[in-house]
């Protein structure tokens, strides 16, 4: 048994780090070399000398933060070497361009799941099962109360929610990158045929997705001072940051909803302050996490990004899988 | 006409904030469902009865047993969700993909009048099997309501007022009438629904029901601008508000919570039944010290209210009194539209008539409230400050020329409570909340200094804003010393101003004192823990008050 210091990948200053390659994974501080799993801002920070990601992630990042970053890109499955370690990206099904990262060194395989989901999503590549010896997995929704409905069911619920109040303007809050595009794609396949508007930040990403070959319904960019009658019965996608404060004063007679996995719990739904919650997530639910742990055939599992206590105990009791803890 | 429809109604009511929309949704529900299901819906929505068929704990154990699920995992989930019925509903999503034919349309009536009551007649094994069977045959989106009804925890943000308004809109009849019809007992049946929506108003039918209560508003300073002579002043008793009704010889005692409590106070019912007149009185029930002529502590009254058919010795140990402060109906004549000052004259007139008759012998159980006559507003304030001396909470101030309307109408009655007592205390424990506060640390315990030790003296969970709760929750997570199940012991650092109504000696508490209605009134970020009060200060306060 090796000691923690000898693990190929470990926690350092609150980030995943591979000493042998001197490379960081989604670091929260500026470093020399950073592997980026996907283009959400909580997985990216400015000031690194070099970034490495998939092509799609690189394009989305540049779209969001400008061209002034140095990014090297690789295709899914394409192996590259750093200090004798073979590294490759594999689809994680979270958002467009998102990836798991596999490390192979001296016949030992490590897999960092990144943020992932197993559910079908037409706006990104399906999660790929990758076999590994060591698995580092996220566990944002690591309790069995989280069990996602099919996304088309949620889309139909959203459609019904809008059409049941034809005199209202329906504001749906969701993350601008990934969730918004997935919702647009799903909602365009429902009975809802009214106008869909999106906030500038979402509109921009829709265009990037389209340029990368993803089929996203055309939406109208929402301008301030739209005529109220014009917005009646239509859907507006907005980032959650706008749900508090004065922005909502631009609209009259609205109903609001938030699309997030947390909305499956009534207490959180009530506390969120939105009228309604739609439980749809780009993270894996409990069953999804268990499936990945089992199918990866990992002998050693680490969890991060979430409360892993119950999950670890359950895996040990039911599957005899030993979950290890990083010393942070 | 089904559990499914009711589940949808619940979902709608749960996600609509606007009152008008809620009324509209309710109205449409009543229009599109049959009378018996409507009747059950009203029964559930108004919380007329929340009978618990099985406990939340039982539900969780049963799930654990059927699906071989570790109990600790269910408990962990509970901490996040805060409601047993909902936890099991969410966990069932993982489990009931059985191919059993779904009962797509069980009626609310069948479920509530047959299926669920039948469970109580089964032995444990049969009962468990039947619940499992129902879980597997009821459609998934009905599980939450089903589990909530089973555990008697069905609740939704709909007030009786809202139901009243929607029925009133439905049949175009005055809200007051509907509210009156909804008073008291409501047995779900076609008849009770049809009685509710009957367009013909028959005053006789309302005979056994109490009137809607008139409630007091919190006192506002602007009232000082009025002449003191416009108002009637009474002590504010800390008892149970009640209407005492005697019509056609039958006595009924209704609490403000619309419970018929005759069985808890048989000695009062017995005495009243001998009076010659019929009447409706509004007043307060208290446990009374007949020697000192003051009210005894509310906790003693609780010993009476929860006990049906009390023994003679209980009746002697906790002697009750009904203090009437208003007369609403006399010998079939509804006098609520008469001015308060004239109602008072009638009340005094009838009371002295009853009292004079020696055979009535009512003085040991029934009186009318004394009035207070302050000369001016400063004098009224002096009375208010004295209210603790006779174990009252302050003053009730009523407009003399007001009629007895219903609800918390502005400008008629005010409660003017004596200022609370306060101590600054240190936060030492926090516990997770439940329901809407699940997943947040919202139940707090506070301590006072005794020498160099902090001794717990009160627990409180109300008084902070949602923003403060979130901020404190964050702090709690970062400053936990130890976890004991859902409770965390905390680094002593935060000081809060705790207000309460009463302070008394208690052998049950380590601190030796107990306080009533403790609540947080200020987060004293400006204070360090050494600035917090000591137990000695608490004892001083107690001495000062007694």
HADDOCK unambig.tbl for C-alpha pairs under 7 A between the chains (distance, minus, plus):
assign (segid A and resid 143 and name CA) (segid B and resid 77 and name CA) 6.71 0.50 0.50
assign (segid A and resid 144 and name CA) (segid B and resid 91 and name CA) 6.30 0.50 0.50
assign (segid A and resid 145 and name CA) (segid B and resid 77 and name CA) 6.67 0.50 0.50
assign (segid A and resid 145 and name CA) (segid B and resid 87 and name CA) 6.77 0.50 0.50
assign (segid A and resid 145 and name CA) (segid B and resid 90 and name CA) 5.01 0.50 0.50
assign (segid A and resid 145 and name CA) (segid B and resid 91 and name CA) 5.19 0.50 0.50
assign (segid A and resid 147 and name CA) (segid B and resid 93 and name CA) 6.72 0.50 0.50
assign (segid A and resid 147 and name CA) (segid B and resid 94 and name CA) 6.78 0.50 0.50
assign (segid A and resid 265 and name CA) (segid B and resid 81 and name CA) 6.27 0.50 0.50
assign (segid A and resid 267 and name CA) (segid B and resid 81 and name CA) 6.66 0.50 0.50
assign (segid A and resid 267 and name CA) (segid B and resid 435 and name CA) 6.17 0.50 0.50
assign (segid A and resid 267 and name CA) (segid B and resid 436 and name CA) 4.40 0.50 0.50
assign (segid A and resid 267 and name CA) (segid B and resid 437 and name CA) 6.56 0.50 0.50
assign (segid A and resid 267 and name CA) (segid B and resid 438 and name CA) 6.21 0.50 0.50
assign (segid A and resid 270 and name CA) (segid B and resid 436 and name CA) 6.74 0.50 0.50
assign (segid A and resid 271 and name CA) (segid B and resid 436 and name CA) 6.90 0.50 0.50
assign (segid A and resid 275 and name CA) (segid B and resid 15 and name CA) 5.07 0.50 0.50
assign (segid A and resid 275 and name CA) (segid B and resid 16 and name CA) 5.93 0.50 0.50
assign (segid A and resid 275 and name CA) (segid B and resid 17 and name CA) 6.57 0.50 0.50
assign (segid A and resid 276 and name CA) (segid B and resid 15 and name CA) 5.21 0.50 0.50
assign (segid A and resid 310 and name CA) (segid B and resid 73 and name CA) 6.58 0.50 0.50
